Amino acid sequence: MPTWDYWHRMEYRREVRKGHCVLEYVEVFEDQGWTFCHRPERQREWFAHYTRACAEDYLARVRARPGTWVVGVWRTGTSASGEGELLGSIRMRWTRR
């Protein structure tokens, strides 16, 4: 069975007041979406688009409170438990659906 290195961790921080966020959720999963190659001028756009899509799915499943969220994406490598490398983060408004 092949070993992949597509493990990621997403950290969901809800903004409780300007400049102050609280870690509310952590999701660990194997996904290669962030590894797709794009032209350099498209990489940031793809990162934001894909991260938001994943975050909206997760926040809906956990019935998260509406508000402003800062979502960080870490690549942990070949295991779910690695410290990881921060790929980036997005700030988004979430409303329940």
C-alpha positions, 0 to 999 in steps of 0.5 A: 500500500503506498504512503502519501504525504498529503496529511494536513491540519486545519485550525479554526479560530473564531474572532471574539473581538478585533485582533483576538481569536480563540481556537475552536476546532482542529481538523486533521485529514489526508487531502492533496488539494493544496498540492496541485500545481498552478502558475505562480500568479494563481497559487494564492487565489487557489489557496484561498478558494480551496481553503474556503471551500474546505472550511465552509464544509467543516463549519457547516458539519459542526454547526459552528457559530456565525462570525469571523473566522481565521482558518490556518492550513498546516501540512503535516507530511506523512503522518497526521501527528506531525508539527507541520509547515504553515501553508497560510491562512485566510480570514472569512465571514461565516453564516450558518446555512 
